[in-house]
Amino acid sequence: MPLCCLVFNETAMRADFCTTCTTKRQHLTTDAKSAMAIPQTCLRRWHWVITLATFTLYFLVLGPMFNFSILYLSLQGEFKSAAAITGWLGSLSAALARLFSPVTVLLEQRLSKRAVTLIGLVLYCTGLLTTSFVPALGYAYITYGVLSGVGANLALHSSLELLLEWFAKGNFARASAIALLGSTGGLLAFSPLLTVLITNYGWRNALRVLSGGIFVVGVADGLLLTDPPTTENILPRQNRSEDTEQNEHDMQNVRERERERADESCEQENEGKEKTELDDAIVSNHEGSNTKHDWCEVWRMMQSLELWLWSVANFLTFLGWTFFDINFASYMDGLNLHSNQISYVIMGFAGGEIGGKLLIALLGGRLPFKYLYVVVSSCLLAAVPLGLMTIVKTFAAIMPIAIASGFLRSGAYGVLYAAGAELFLEKYGPSTVMVLTLVPPGFGILVSAPLSGSLFDVTGSYFASLLVIAAIFVCTSAAFLFIPVRRKIRSGGSCCSSASLD
């Protein structure tokens, strides 16, 4: 290809000849298509780079957060605080990791998702580090509860929304299951690590070590996040006519168009000032119209029964499952299990959840029914191990229950985002799906620890808490099920059709 055609490649692709030489366009389209074959291959692979980068972020951020029940014992021992007050610290952090999503969406309009993710990592690690210096538990509500919680939301929301944009046309269920394995892998890995660090160096030094390590690895991982390319960037130009005969008349037309553009530029410069005022008025009216449309859209969403059912069901789901993140270690401490046994049980719980998420990742889009039914089944069946936890007393008995509970929780945590995308992505878009799937669980997490902790402080055991959570899971399943049942009644179709998102 001539050098001039390389320089003016974009202009030449719009014309029959290169604007600098008379080389025919055929060599341009042929070389352009061959040159774009490599980027397409790289982009297909980059889907999974984004998936692994999101996996790592969930591993680093949610690993320590999901092991708060281990830190809970150290905090309660040093500050002599009540169970509800100590547990609410972990609930606040985990809740803000979801409740801050509306603000994150606004921030993403100003910054790239990668920048938002990196800011979140800095805030998260700063929260861990400053918590190690607090003289009283109240200060930890600001450092660990607010700073770490907000930082976690910025990092996790932006990375997962970016993943949804990369896989919007398919395979999101598989990709999200792989990415969300990071949280469970973090739960499994940080459980013994945090136990060893606290036992040998104290909880304050443990947080300092974690904050430094997470910052270094997290920033390097966050730099891999990139926005998905547009269709124009990844697809070769198609439907271009391949003319076999070109003549001087084509070249003359190109030169005439260049002269016409030069003449028009002078006229446009004179008319520019007059058009500016009119354009400003049009833009102002357009912005006002968009603002009005946005508020109408929000009002319409608030009137949607399906969105309310989805939100309430998500609230109840995390209200129940958060018990295992906040109070599970305290429950086992009440059974007189020592710290190593508690760590092993938490690892067994994490192992069960990993097994479930791996199964989801392998099955992907092969499920003959909607992803929503996986969430329903996991919540409904979870009432069984919760009931058994009210009567077991030994390490040998609690271990299989923990593994089964982890496996069941993978059904809720592993496909919840895919279920939300399946139900609402086409109508509301990725940002709304993320907010709908993150904010209601945030309120559930916020309420979970005070509820379980208050019942423990009043009764002296977790017996009442376990029964209440089991009842909550039954109500959760009913709320989820009402969405497809309502759609079936209104459309007359099947509510068991296969998932639309792979």
Solvent accessible surface area in square Angstrom, and as a share of the most:
residue,aa,sasa,rsa
1,M,85,0.38
2,P,51,0.32
3,L,135,0.67
4,C,29,0.17
5,C,0,0.00
6,L,105,0.52
7,V,102,0.58
8,F,91,0.38
9,N,50,0.26
10,E,88,0.39
11,T,44,0.26
12,A,0,0.00
13,M,4,0.02
14,R,170,0.62
15,A,13,0.10
16,D,43,0.22
17,F,14,0.06
18,C,0,0.00
19,T,43,0.25
20,T,81,0.47
21,C,35,0.21
22,T,79,0.46
23,T,41,0.24
24,K,88,0.37
25,R,29,0.11
26,Q,115,0.51
27,H,44,0.20
28,L,0,0.00
29,T,2,0.01
30,T,80,0.46
31,D,51,0.26
32,A,15,0.11
33,K,96,0.40
34,S,72,0.46
35,A,64,0.50
36,M,43,0.19
37,A,52,0.40
38,I,122,0.62
39,P,59,0.37
40,Q,39,0.17
41,T,46,0.26
42,C,69,0.42
43,L,41,0.20
44,R,145,0.53
45,R,167,0.61
46,W,81,0.29
47,H,48,0.21
48,W,93,0.33
49,V,43,0.25
50,I,0,0.00
51,T,1,0.00
52,L,108,0.54
53,A,2,0.01
54,T,0,0.00
55,F,61,0.26
56,T,35,0.20
57,L,0,0.00
58,Y,9,0.03
59,F,53,0.22
60,L,13,0.07
61,V,0,0.00
62,L,6,0.03
63,G,0,0.00
64,P,9,0.06
65,M,7,0.03
66,F,9,0.04
67,N,0,0.00
68,F,2,0.01
69,S,1,0.01
70,I,19,0.09
71,L,5,0.03
72,Y,0,0.00
73,L,56,0.28
74,S,27,0.17
75,L,0,0.00
76,Q,49,0.22
77,G,40,0.39
78,E,81,0.36
79,F,43,0.18
80,K,167,0.71
81,S,22,0.14
82,A,48,0.37
83,A,2,0.02
84,A,20,0.16
85,I,94,0.48
86,T,0,0.00
87,G,0,0.00
88,W,81,0.29
89,L,1,0.00
90,G,2,0.02
91,S,0,0.00
92,L,24,0.12
93,S,0,0.00
94,A,8,0.07
95,A,0,0.00
96,L,34,0.17
97,A,5,0.04
98,R,18,0.07
99,L,33,0.17
100,F,52,0.22
101,S,0,0.00
102,P,59,0.37
103,V,69,0.40
104,T,0,0.00
105,V,26,0.15
106,L,112,0.56
107,L,54,0.27
108,E,25,0.11
109,Q,138,0.61
110,R,208,0.76
111,L,71,0.35
112,S,57,0.37
113,K,29,0.12
114,R,95,0.35
115,A,31,0.24
116,V,0,0.00
117,T,0,0.00
118,L,38,0.19
119,I,72,0.36
120,G,0,0.00
121,L,0,0.00
122,V,70,0.40
123,L,50,0.25
124,Y,2,0.01
125,C,8,0.05
126,T,52,0.30
127,G,0,0.00
128,L,1,0.01
129,L,78,0.39
130,T,49,0.28
131,T,1,0.00
132,S,0,0.00
133,F,128,0.53
134,V,5,0.03
135,P,101,0.64
136,A,42,0.33
137,L,14,0.07
138,G,47,0.45
139,Y,122,0.46
140,A,0,0.00
141,Y,40,0.15
142,I,111,0.56
143,T,19,0.11
144,Y,6,0.02
145,G,0,0.00
146,V,63,0.36
147,L,53,0.26
148,S,0,0.00
149,G,0,0.00
150,V,20,0.12
151,G,0,0.00
152,A,0,0.00
153,N,0,0.00
154,L,5,0.03
155,A,0,0.00
156,L,12,0.06
157,H,1,0.01
158,S,0,0.00
159,S,0,0.00
160,L,0,0.00
161,E,3,0.01
162,L,1,0.00
163,L,0,0.00
164,L,1,0.00
165,E,51,0.23
166,W,16,0.06
167,F,8,0.03
168,A,43,0.33
169,K,195,0.82
170,G,18,0.17
171,N,53,0.27
172,F,1,0.01
173,A,1,0.01
174,R,54,0.20
175,A,0,0.00
176,S,0,0.00
177,A,0,0.00
178,I,43,0.22
179,A,0,0.00
180,L,9,0.04
181,L,17,0.08
182,G,0,0.00
183,S,4,0.02
184,T,0,0.00
185,G,12,0.12
186,G,0,0.00
187,L,5,0.02
188,L,54,0.27
189,A,43,0.34
190,F,12,0.05
191,S,0,0.00
192,P,44,0.28
193,L,80,0.40
194,L,4,0.02
195,T,17,0.10
196,V,79,0.45
197,L,18,0.09
198,I,32,0.16
199,T,103,0.60
200,N,97,0.50
201,Y,136,0.52
202,G,30,0.28
203,W,16,0.06
204,R,61,0.22
205,N,63,0.32
206,A,1,0.00
207,L,4,0.02
208,R,78,0.28
209,V,87,0.50
210,L,9,0.04
211,S,6,0.04
212,G,38,0.36
213,G,41,0.39
214,I,4,0.02
215,F,86,0.36
216,V,103,0.59
217,V,76,0.44
218,G,0,0.00
219,V,41,0.23
220,A,63,0.49
221,D,14,0.07
222,G,0,0.00
223,L,97,0.48
224,L,76,0.38
225,L,0,0.00
226,T,50,0.29
227,D,83,0.43
228,P,37,0.23
229,P,39,0.25
230,T,77,0.45
231,T,68,0.39
232,E,138,0.62
233,N,92,0.47
234,I,52,0.27
235,L,84,0.42
236,P,33,0.21
237,R,83,0.30
238,Q,123,0.55
239,N,156,0.80
240,R,66,0.24
241,S,75,0.48
242,E,91,0.41
243,D,69,0.36
244,T,119,0.69
245,E,149,0.67
246,Q,35,0.16
247,N,94,0.48
248,E,131,0.59
249,H,118,0.52
250,D,32,0.17
251,M,13,0.06
252,Q,74,0.33
253,N,45,0.23
254,V,12,0.07
255,R,122,0.45
256,E,69,0.31
257,R,112,0.41
258,E,78,0.35
259,R,134,0.49
260,E,97,0.43
261,R,127,0.46
262,A,60,0.47
263,D,95,0.49
264,E,86,0.38
265,S,58,0.37
266,C,83,0.50
267,E,106,0.48
268,Q,108,0.48
269,E,138,0.62
270,N,120,0.62
271,E,76,0.34
272,G,30,0.28
273,K,172,0.73
274,E,134,0.60
275,K,104,0.44
276,T,72,0.42
277,E,134,0.60
278,L,110,0.55
279,D,71,0.37
280,D,88,0.46
281,A,50,0.39
282,I,97,0.49
283,V,78,0.45
284,S,69,0.44
285,N,110,0.56
286,H,108,0.48
287,E,101,0.45
288,G,43,0.41
289,S,65,0.42
290,N,67,0.34
291,T,74,0.43
292,K,143,0.61
293,H,115,0.51
294,D,81,0.42
295,W,176,0.62
296,C,72,0.43
297,E,48,0.21
298,V,66,0.38
299,W,151,0.53
300,R,104,0.38
301,M,36,0.16
302,M,102,0.45
303,Q,116,0.52
304,S,25,0.16
305,L,82,0.41
306,E,21,0.09
307,L,8,0.04
308,W,137,0.48
309,L,29,0.15
310,W,0,0.00
311,S,23,0.15
312,V,69,0.40
313,A,0,0.00
314,N,0,0.00
315,F,57,0.24
316,L,31,0.15
317,T,0,0.00
318,F,8,0.03
319,L,12,0.06
320,G,0,0.00
321,W,1,0.00
322,T,2,0.01
323,F,0,0.00
324,F,9,0.04
325,D,10,0.05
326,I,3,0.01
327,N,0,0.00
328,F,2,0.01
329,A,0,0.00
330,S,13,0.08
331,Y,14,0.05
332,M,0,0.00
333,D,71,0.37
334,G,59,0.57
335,L,32,0.16
336,N,140,0.72
337,L,15,0.07
338,H,101,0.45
339,S,68,0.44
340,N,80,0.41
341,Q,44,0.19
342,I,6,0.03
343,S,5,0.03
344,Y,114,0.43
345,V,0,0.00
346,I,7,0.03
347,M,58,0.26
348,G,13,0.13
349,F,4,0.02
350,A,0,0.00
351,G,33,0.32
352,G,7,0.07
353,E,0,0.00
354,I,34,0.17
355,G,33,0.32
356,G,2,0.02
357,K,0,0.00
358,L,86,0.43
359,L,84,0.42
360,I,20,0.10
361,A,9,0.07
362,L,128,0.63
363,L,69,0.34
364,G,2,0.01
365,G,30,0.29
366,R,171,0.62
367,L,23,0.11
368,P,97,0.61
369,F,70,0.29
370,K,33,0.14
371,Y,1,0.00
372,L,0,0.00
373,Y,35,0.13
374,V,30,0.17
375,V,0,0.00
376,V,10,0.05
377,S,54,0.35
378,S,6,0.04
379,C,0,0.00
380,L,88,0.44
381,L,96,0.48
382,A,1,0.01
383,A,23,0.18
384,V,92,0.53
385,P,11,0.07
386,L,1,0.01
387,G,29,0.28
388,L,80,0.40
389,M,3,0.01
390,T,24,0.14
391,I,117,0.59
392,V,22,0.13
393,K,138,0.59
394,T,78,0.45
395,F,58,0.24
396,A,78,0.61
397,A,35,0.27
398,I,0,0.00
399,M,42,0.19
400,P,75,0.47
401,I,15,0.08
402,A,0,0.00
403,I,77,0.39
404,A,46,0.36
405,S,0,0.00
406,G,0,0.00
407,F,94,0.39
408,L,27,0.13
409,R,0,0.00
410,S,2,0.01
411,G,7,0.07
412,A,0,0.00
413,Y,18,0.07
414,G,1,0.01
415,V,1,0.00
416,L,2,0.01
417,Y,19,0.07
418,A,0,0.00
419,A,0,0.00
420,G,1,0.01
421,A,3,0.03
422,E,21,0.09
423,L,14,0.07
424,F,4,0.02
425,L,25,0.13
426,E,179,0.80
427,K,130,0.55
428,Y,31,0.12
429,G,21,0.20
430,P,44,0.28
431,S,38,0.24
432,T,30,0.18
433,V,2,0.01
434,M,1,0.01
435,V,37,0.22
436,L,22,0.11
437,T,2,0.01
438,L,10,0.05
439,V,25,0.14
440,P,17,0.10
441,P,0,0.00
442,G,0,0.00
443,F,103,0.43
444,G,0,0.00
445,I,5,0.02
446,L,41,0.20
447,V,64,0.37
448,S,1,0.01
449,A,0,0.00
450,P,38,0.24
451,L,57,0.28
452,S,2,0.01
453,G,0,0.00
454,S,50,0.32
455,L,45,0.23
456,F,58,0.24
457,D,71,0.37
458,V,124,0.71
459,T,76,0.44
460,G,55,0.53
461,S,49,0.32
462,Y,10,0.04
463,F,108,0.45
464,A,28,0.22
465,S,1,0.01
466,L,2,0.01
467,L,85,0.42
468,V,57,0.33
469,I,3,0.01
470,A,15,0.12
471,A,57,0.44
472,I,22,0.11
473,F,0,0.00
474,V,75,0.43
475,C,74,0.45
476,T,0,0.00
477,S,4,0.03
478,A,61,0.48
479,A,15,0.12
480,F,0,0.00
481,L,67,0.33
482,F,96,0.40
483,I,0,0.00
484,P,2,0.01
485,V,61,0.35
486,R,53,0.19
487,R,77,0.28
488,K,94,0.40
489,I,134,0.68
490,R,173,0.63
491,S,90,0.58
492,G,68,0.65
493,G,36,0.35
494,S,77,0.50
495,C,23,0.14
496,C,74,0.44
497,S,53,0.34
498,S,68,0.44
499,A,18,0.14
500,S,92,0.60
501,L,16,0.08
502,D,69,0.36
